[in-house]
């Protein structure tokens, strides 16, 4: 099934599940568009019709008809803005606030009913997936300034192993054995973690994990390892990979490492470009069969000693 067909299939399921096919929402007298206008005024306060239209990306004529019906039912009122009589901000009347409160409570009860049969794990998975869908579809509207970088938190390692295994399967066809490798690397990282010599960082965008990288020690106390760099597809092109690698390199310098080593595969072209731009140099290549494919493994090093 194509991506478009899958998307339409999900739309049909979801609109039916939450009652969007009904003429009115939540057994009320309001259409979905009318409910959204009530919500916009209730949550964001007094606005002009133009401001409401921009927020909801709603057709001007359609919005005008909705506001006229609301005014007729005494749900909204307007006033002339001081110094600019042409602009007439609109706000909810007490009757309008009461109408919104009823809709809001109905929506709350509806969603609680949908979530009630789900256990804690299923709820967490559902909410996480919803956030992921939101972040991906909204990626064109997001900006690099909304990025944040933080240290590791509980739950990060399992998510990172899961996402990397899934993405590499989707993009390169790697099998489940890669997930085993990622879990092994992270398991050893936790079991032998030395906060004076190691660290991990997570990039967040719109409240969701957008990428990560790890600085790990090796058998040689003068050499560090950069491991498990990845960036979510929806966040690529924002410089996240470069920032994560730069953070890792800077911490290695601070900790007195002489060199950073990393191992990767030649198919990971974007990551290799970041390493090369940062100053890493390729020192070894070796063919191997891993994750269900014939690959070319590469070892890159970066000397940290400064003149």
FENCORVEN-V684506 format. One record per residue. N is the residue number from 1. RES is the residue in one small letter. PSI is psi in radians with two decimals (999 if undefined). D_LAST is the distance of its C-alpha to the last C-alpha in Angstrom with 2 decimals. Layout:
n & res & psi & d_last
N & RES & PSI & D_LAST
N & RES & PSI & D_LAST
This chain:
n & res & psi & d_last
1 & x & 2.31 & 57.83
2 & x & 2.90 & 55.69
3 & x & -0.71 & 53.34
4 & x & -0.76 & 55.90
5 & x & -0.70 & 58.73
6 & x & -0.73 & 56.79
7 & x & -0.80 & 55.99
8 & x & -0.65 & 59.66
9 & x & -0.76 & 60.82
10 & x & -0.73 & 58.69
11 & x & -0.78 & 60.00
12 & x & -0.73 & 63.57
13 & x & -0.85 & 63.02
14 & x & -0.73 & 61.27
15 & x & -0.63 & 63.67
16 & x & -0.70 & 66.58
17 & x & -0.69 & 65.03
18 & x & 0.21 & 64.61
19 & x & 0.39 & 67.77
20 & x & -0.20 & 66.45
21 & x & -0.26 & 69.32
22 & x & 2.60 & 71.79
23 & x & -0.64 & 73.23
24 & x & 2.62 & 72.36
25 & x & 2.46 & 69.52
26 & x & 0.69 & 70.24
27 & x & 0.58 & 74.02
28 & x & -3.02 & 73.85
29 & x & 0.12 & 75.26
30 & x & 2.47 & 71.82
31 & x & 2.98 & 70.12
32 & x & -0.75 & 66.43
33 & x & -0.71 & 65.58
34 & x & -0.70 & 67.65
35 & x & -0.66 & 65.99
36 & x & -0.62 & 62.54
37 & x & -0.75 & 63.69
38 & x & -0.75 & 65.06
39 & x & -0.76 & 61.79
40 & x & -0.77 & 59.77
41 & x & -0.64 & 62.01
42 & x & -0.70 & 62.12
43 & x & -0.59 & 58.37
44 & x & 0.03 & 57.11
45 & x & -2.84 & 60.08
46 & x & 2.29 & 61.78
47 & x & 2.75 & 60.76
48 & x & 2.87 & 62.31
49 & x & -0.65 & 63.54
50 & x & -0.69 & 60.79
51 & x & -0.71 & 58.12
52 & x & -0.76 & 59.75
53 & x & -0.71 & 59.93
54 & x & -0.72 & 56.22
55 & x & -0.74 & 55.26
56 & x & -0.10 & 57.54
57 & x & 0.84 & 57.24
58 & x & 2.51 & 61.04
59 & x & 2.34 & 63.52
60 & x & -0.77 & 64.83
61 & x & -0.72 & 68.48
62 & x & -0.78 & 68.21
63 & x & -0.71 & 66.55
64 & x & -0.71 & 69.23
65 & x & -0.70 & 71.98
66 & x & -0.81 & 70.39
67 & x & -0.60 & 70.07
68 & x & -0.72 & 73.66
69 & x & -0.69 & 74.89
70 & x & -0.72 & 72.94
71 & x & -0.68 & 74.46
72 & x & -0.57 & 77.92
73 & x & 0.12 & 77.46
74 & x & 0.60 & 76.13
75 & x & -0.40 & 72.73
76 & x & 2.77 & 70.74
77 & x & 2.79 & 71.32
78 & x & 2.81 & 69.75
79 & x & 2.76 & 69.66
80 & x & 2.33 & 68.85
81 & x & 2.25 & 65.38
82 & x & 2.26 & 65.75
83 & x & -0.13 & 65.06
84 & x & 1.49 & 65.09
85 & x & -0.32 & 68.41
86 & x & -0.45 & 67.44
87 & x & 2.19 & 64.97
88 & x & 1.61 & 66.76
89 & x & 2.50 & 64.52
90 & x & 2.46 & 66.02
91 & x & 2.83 & 66.06
92 & x & 2.44 & 67.85
93 & x & 3.01 & 71.16
94 & x & -0.66 & 72.14
95 & x & -0.66 & 73.86
96 & x & -0.69 & 70.71
97 & x & -0.67 & 68.63
98 & x & -0.71 & 71.25
99 & x & -0.74 & 71.16
100 & x & -0.76 & 67.38
101 & x & -0.70 & 67.58
102 & x & -0.75 & 70.06
103 & x & -0.73 & 67.90
104 & x & -0.75 & 64.78
105 & x & -0.71 & 66.62
106 & x & -0.71 & 68.04
107 & x & -0.70 & 64.63
108 & x & -0.80 & 63.29
109 & x & -0.64 & 66.19
110 & x & -0.82 & 65.84
111 & x & -0.66 & 62.19
112 & x & -0.65 & 62.94
113 & x & -0.66 & 65.67
114 & x & -0.61 & 63.36
115 & x & -0.37 & 60.81
116 & x & -0.74 & 63.45
117 & x & -0.18 & 63.93
118 & x & 2.45 & 60.19
119 & x & 3.11 & 58.61
120 & x & -0.77 & 55.37
121 & x & -0.74 & 53.14
122 & x & -0.68 & 54.94
123 & x & -0.78 & 54.62
124 & x & -0.73 & 50.87
125 & x & -0.72 & 50.47
126 & x & -0.84 & 52.68
127 & x & -0.71 & 50.89
128 & x & -0.73 & 47.45
129 & x & -0.69 & 48.77
130 & x & -0.72 & 50.25
131 & x & -0.67 & 46.98
132 & x & -0.77 & 45.28
133 & x & -0.79 & 48.01
134 & x & -0.83 & 47.69
135 & x & -0.71 & 43.93
136 & x & -0.84 & 44.19
137 & x & -0.44 & 47.12
138 & x & 0.10 & 45.62
139 & x & -0.58 & 42.20
140 & x & -0.31 & 42.99
141 & x & -0.14 & 43.65
142 & x & 2.76 & 40.59
143 & x & 2.68 & 37.52
144 & x & -0.48 & 33.84
145 & x & -0.30 & 34.24
146 & x & 0.01 & 36.38
147 & x & 2.49 & 33.57
148 & x & 2.70 & 32.44
149 & x & 2.38 & 29.98
150 & x & 2.97 & 30.88
151 & x & 3.08 & 30.57
152 & x & 2.60 & 33.02
153 & x & 2.83 & 36.73
154 & x & 2.36 & 39.73
155 & x & -0.32 & 40.88
156 & x & -0.78 & 37.57
157 & x & -0.75 & 36.90
158 & x & -0.70 & 40.35
159 & x & -0.73 & 40.20
160 & x & -0.77 & 36.82
161 & x & -0.74 & 38.11
162 & x & -0.86 & 41.34
163 & x & -0.71 & 39.86
164 & x & -0.78 & 37.38
165 & x & -0.73 & 40.19
166 & x & -0.77 & 42.55
167 & x & -0.74 & 40.25
168 & x & -0.49 & 39.17
169 & x & -0.78 & 42.84
170 & x & -0.65 & 43.87
171 & x & -0.53 & 41.16
172 & x & -0.06 & 40.78
173 & x & 0.28 & 43.84
174 & x & 2.53 & 42.04
175 & x & -3.03 & 44.51
176 & x & -0.23 & 44.67
177 & x & -0.41 & 42.65
178 & x & -0.67 & 39.42
179 & x & -0.65 & 40.51
180 & x & -0.73 & 40.96
181 & x & -0.80 & 37.36
182 & x & -0.74 & 36.06
183 & x & -0.65 & 38.35
184 & x & -0.79 & 37.26
185 & x & -0.81 & 33.54
186 & x & -0.60 & 34.34
187 & x & -0.76 & 36.85
188 & x & -0.62 & 34.36
189 & x & -0.78 & 31.87
190 & x & -0.80 & 34.63
191 & x & -0.58 & 35.97
192 & x & 0.34 & 32.69
193 & x & 2.27 & 30.95
194 & x & 1.81 & 28.46
195 & x & -0.30 & 27.61
196 & x & -0.17 & 24.74
197 & x & -0.17 & 23.04
198 & x & 2.84 & 24.69
199 & x & 2.90 & 25.88
200 & x & 2.60 & 27.75
201 & x & 2.56 & 28.28
202 & x & 2.32 & 31.26
203 & x & 2.36 & 31.66
204 & x & 2.50 & 35.13
205 & x & 2.15 & 37.15
206 & x & 0.65 & 40.66
207 & x & 0.07 & 40.68
208 & x & 2.60 & 40.00
209 & x & 2.21 & 37.12
210 & x & -0.16 & 35.33
211 & x & 3.02 & 32.49
212 & x & 2.89 & 30.30
213 & x & 2.75 & 27.29
214 & x & 2.46 & 26.39
215 & x & 2.07 & 23.41
216 & x & 2.63 & 24.73
217 & x & 2.76 & 23.68
218 & x & -3.06 & 24.23
219 & x & -0.55 & 25.60
220 & x & 2.05 & 22.15
221 & x & -0.19 & 20.91
222 & x & -0.10 & 17.24
223 & x & 2.23 & 18.15
224 & x & 2.85 & 19.66
225 & x & 2.35 & 22.15
226 & x & 2.16 & 22.78
227 & x & 2.64 & 26.57
228 & x & 0.71 & 29.64
229 & x & 2.33 & 28.31
230 & x & 2.73 & 31.36
231 & x & 2.35 & 32.79
232 & x & 2.49 & 36.51
233 & x & -0.66 & 38.14
234 & x & -0.23 & 39.54
235 & x & 0.14 & 36.12
236 & x & 2.62 & 34.24
237 & x & 0.03 & 32.94
238 & x & 0.06 & 31.90
239 & x & 0.22 & 28.18
240 & x & -0.80 & 28.69
241 & x & -0.78 & 26.93
242 & x & -0.72 & 23.76
243 & x & -0.71 & 23.87
244 & x & -0.77 & 24.51
245 & x & -0.74 & 21.64
246 & x & -0.70 & 19.22
247 & x & -0.74 & 20.71
248 & x & -0.77 & 20.32
249 & x & -0.76 & 16.63
250 & x & -0.70 & 15.98
251 & x & -0.67 & 18.18
252 & x & -0.69 & 16.51
253 & x & -0.81 & 13.17
254 & x & -0.60 & 15.43
255 & x & -0.02 & 17.16
256 & x & 0.26 & 14.25
257 & x & 2.56 & 14.73
258 & x & -0.48 & 12.43
259 & x & 2.63 & 14.14
260 & x & 2.35 & 17.00
261 & x & 2.64 & 19.95
262 & x & 2.67 & 23.00
263 & x & 2.34 & 26.31
264 & x & -3.05 & 28.43
265 & x & 2.58 & 31.22
266 & x & -0.32 & 31.26
267 & x & -0.29 & 34.07
268 & x & 1.23 & 31.84
269 & x & -0.80 & 30.77
270 & x & -0.75 & 29.76
271 & x & -0.72 & 27.44
272 & x & -0.62 & 25.81
273 & x & -0.68 & 25.22
274 & x & -0.79 & 23.44
275 & x & -0.78 & 21.16
276 & x & -0.73 & 20.39
277 & x & -0.49 & 19.82
278 & x & -0.29 & 17.36
279 & x & -0.02 & 15.21
280 & x & 2.63 & 17.05
281 & x & 2.48 & 18.25
282 & x & 2.19 & 21.67
283 & x & -0.24 & 21.86
284 & x & 2.48 & 25.49
285 & x & 2.52 & 28.86
286 & x & 2.28 & 32.13
287 & x & 2.51 & 35.59
288 & x & 2.81 & 37.36
289 & x & 1.94 & 40.39
290 & x & 2.68 & 39.78
291 & x & 0.47 & 41.31
292 & x & 0.21 & 44.23
293 & x & 2.73 & 42.32
294 & x & 2.11 & 40.71
295 & x & 2.96 & 37.02
296 & x & 1.91 & 33.78
297 & x & 2.56 & 31.13
298 & x & 2.45 & 27.44
299 & x & 2.20 & 24.34
300 & x & 2.54 & 21.09
301 & x & 2.67 & 17.63
302 & x & 2.07 & 14.41
303 & x & 2.25 & 11.19
304 & x & -0.14 & 9.74
305 & x & 2.32 & 6.71
306 & x & 2.57 & 3.76
307 & x & 999 & 0.00
